[in-house]
Amino acid sequence: IAKSKKPMSLILWGPPGSGKTTLARIIAQDVEADFIEISAVTSGMADVRKAVERAKANQSLGQSTLLFVDEIHRFNKAQQDAFLPHVESGLITLIGATTENPSFEVITPLLSRSRVLVLQPHAKDDISAILKRALKLENATKRVAPKAIDYLAELAGGDARVALGN
């Protein structure tokens, strides 16, 4: 993706806090695409139509569009079907995020047009590094004891959002 600057549709499958949304944002930035984010929990077909209209406007300006659908497994089959013509035409690049097995929760036509990436929970050392980076950004590294960082990393159970308190 990074070398060609051509995004591909993906299904990101992993536990909460494993970085699915962050990874989608990084990809969009790297390929210089307009990033549209919707949640299948709070969005409906009207939101999908708005995203498609925005993608059409982007296309007329030579801009690509990456549509990120969080909790894509919450959309029913008909709602998921609505993405197909736009993924096929290249109007949108779809990145769906799910905590559920996509083989059972994402329609086969979308799966066949996407690559599934499986994300794992973060290792304790990775959580510690994330916490240290966040503390450095807040200029708070001297105020938090290393043992506290270690303890928070252990308690987070592989979930970066839990570790960061989000």
Secondary structure, 3 states (H helix, E strand, C coil): CCCCCCCCCEEEECCCCCCHHHHHHHHHHHCCCEEEEEECCCCCHHHHHHHHHHHHHHHHCCCCEEEEEECHHHCCHHHHHCCHHHHHHCCCEEEEEECCCHHHHCCHHHHHCCEEEECCCCCHHHHHHHHHHHHHHCCCHHHCCHHHHHHHHHHCCCCHHHHHCC
